[in-house]
Amino acid sequence: KQEVTQIPAALSVPEGENLVLNCSFTDSAIYNLQWFRQDPGKGLTSLLLIQSSQREQTSGRLNASLDKSSGRSTLYIAASQPGDSATYLCAVWNRGSTLGRLYFGRGTQLTVWP
Amino acid sequence: EADIYQTPRYLVIGTGKKITLECSQTMGHDKMYWYQQDPGMELHLIHYSYGVNSTEKGDLSSESTVSRIRTEHFPLTLESARPSHTSQYLCASSVRDRNTEAFFGQGTRLTVV
């Protein structure tokens, strides 16, 4: 069964810092990897989707990389802002069934203070 | 912005009541999912559907049931709510393709007293 681990569990940084969130997964037979943001009491907002054939994806100040063979992904946030404070979730689309399914990590809770 | 909606957003209900959590999407997605999330824990898949009249149980055992009579609608029902059902329930959808992206609703926070 696929297991997804996110490190660190929590991170608190001053505004303006560049930071890296880590995600690892045990089964490299994946279709894609998706990073989400979750604000307290809210649903999930999709940030980036990396297909298994890609090495990285960028959106604004966010850059996500994927190393499928080693089972790792990183989310890089440049010039962090207080508005970036949220929980960031990593999820992998597994090939466990015909059309795949998502497995989630527990998330990294990020606090960016002014 | 994803067009997937969940109602109600918050629900406090007494033990033994029957409840239905609604989920609708206007994107024409074939695949829909229900996840359960407890505070600080990962999301667990409880039900999914590949299309109309197709429903499957997920990884986490759940006493809830689902139906998929229309493509856009995937309601979740608890016949008799218990305090152990207190949790956040998240609905999601995606296209029927391996290179797909999941879109989530805002969630329903259920409290059973």
Interface residues (C-beta under 8 A of the other chain):
Chain A: K1 V4 Y31 N32 Q34 F36 G41 K42 G43 L44 T45 S46 L49 Q51 L89 A91 W93 L99 G100 R101 L102 F104 G105 R106 G107
Chain B: A2 Q6 K31 Y33 Y35 G40 M41 E42 L43 L45 Y48 Y50 G58 D59 L90 A92 R96 R98 N99 T100 E101 A102 F103 F104 G105 Q106 G107 R109
